[in-house]
Amino acid sequence: MRSLFKYIFLVISGLFILIAAYALVPKIPSRDLSWDSNPISQPGLESISDFFEDIFRQSQINILVFGRPGVEYQGGDLADALVLVHFDPDRNKTFLISLPRDLWISDKDEQFKINEAIYKKKIPSVLSEVKDITGLSADGYLIVDLKIVKEAVDFLGGVDIVLEETAVDWVSHFEMKAGPQHLNGEDAVWLIRNRYNREGDFFREKNQQAVIKSAFDKFIALSKEKKIDFFKEFILNPSILANAQIDMSLLTPYIFDSNLTEISLESVVLDFSTKLLKTGYISLPVGATTTNVSVLIPSAGFENYQEIKKYIQEKVK
């Protein structure tokens, strides 16, 4: 009898979650979301039956994650990390595609570094550019501040990585030695921002992905209760949701999926070894604090992404 009551309770709880999720649907962009800079209103799900029909339909998901320092730092709206998270449910694989923060791009108004998207309010333009670069259409975006990263890593009890090269702080000369490292939140934030290395930003991107992978492993090892606490604290946090625009109809099927342990994470980094990017120098207007700025452009030419797209498609297929 006790197991029967438990079953009934779970069914009622599940229905409550579904109804709560449905209540959110009109407030969150639907699959038909337009990313134009002046978006028009798009119809969401028209009925509860539409919602239940779609809720367990799994499909590929592409979310662009901006990692920024936040208000506590100078240049707090300039992204230190841009990672396109591509999930393929058919193979249970997630690809972390790092986009170089110094990539020089343009929209119909101006040219700018891709990491200026938040500061210049150019996120819709960057989402469009991401499709040209990768061949993958972003279903939404998420902005994460360093403060959240620090707190999340500490919540997980730290992360464990293998550092390929010693990381050095160019100001204090503090060194984090190559080899196995256990990082708390403060250590992780320091490392994912550090680019004092011959590879520069690519060194940082590789370490960012290592921290993400370890954090994911720590998350899936949590108890069910701890996972719920994590979601409340770091996913359903109003400060997180205020800086996100994600199609929840794509994510809902996976909230009820217990096979997280079977998902594998793979990295895609566009470093100089790929020979797909080269350094360029852009002259700045008179009166700027410096005469030119170092940027990255495709080796094939400005905004010629054919080879880059081909490389990424080979990696994720």
Stockholm file with secondary structure:
# STOCKHOLM 1.0

chainA/1-317         MRSLFKYIFLVISGLFILIAAYALVPKIPSRDLSWDSNPISQPGLESISDFFEDIFRQSQINILVFGRPGVEYQGGDLADALVLVHFDPDRNKTFLISLPRDLWISDKDEQFKINEAIYKKKIPSVLSEVKDITGLSADGYLIVDLKIVKEAVDFLGGVDIVLEETAVDWVSHFEMKAGPQHLNGEDAVWLIRNRYNREGDFFREKNQQAVIKSAFDKFIALSKEKKIDFFKEFILNPSILANAQIDMSLLTPYIFDSNLTEISLESVVLDFSTKLLKTGYISLPVGATTTNVSVLIPSAGFENYQEIKKYIQEKVK
#=GR chainA/1-317 SS CHHHHHHHHHHHHHHHHHHHHHHHGGGSCCTTCCCCSSCCCCCCCCSHHHHHHHTTCCCCEEEEEEEECCTTSTTTTSCSEEEEEEEETTTTEEEEEECCTTBEEECSSCEEEGGGTTTTTCHHHHHHHHHHHHSCCCCEEEEEEHHHHHHHHHHTTCEEEEESSCEECTTTCCEECSEEEEECHHHHHHHHHCCCSTTTHHHHHHHHHHHHHHHHHHHHTSCHHHHHHHIIIIISCHHHHTTEEECHHHHHHHHTCCCGGGCEEEEEECCGGGTCEEEEEEECCTTSSSSEEEEEEETTSTTCCHHHHHHHHHHHC
#=GC SS_cons         CHHHHHHHHHHHHHHHHHHHHHHHGGGSCCTTCCCCSSCCCCCCCCSHHHHHHHTTCCCCEEEEEEEECCTTSTTTTSCSEEEEEEEETTTTEEEEEECCTTBEEECSSCEEEGGGTTTTTCHHHHHHHHHHHHSCCCCEEEEEEHHHHHHHHHHTTCEEEEESSCEECTTTCCEECSEEEEECHHHHHHHHHCCCSTTTHHHHHHHHHHHHHHHHHHHHTSCHHHHHHHIIIIISCHHHHTTEEECHHHHHHHHTCCCGGGCEEEEEECCGGGTCEEEEEEECCTTSSSSEEEEEEETTSTTCCHHHHHHHHHHHC
//
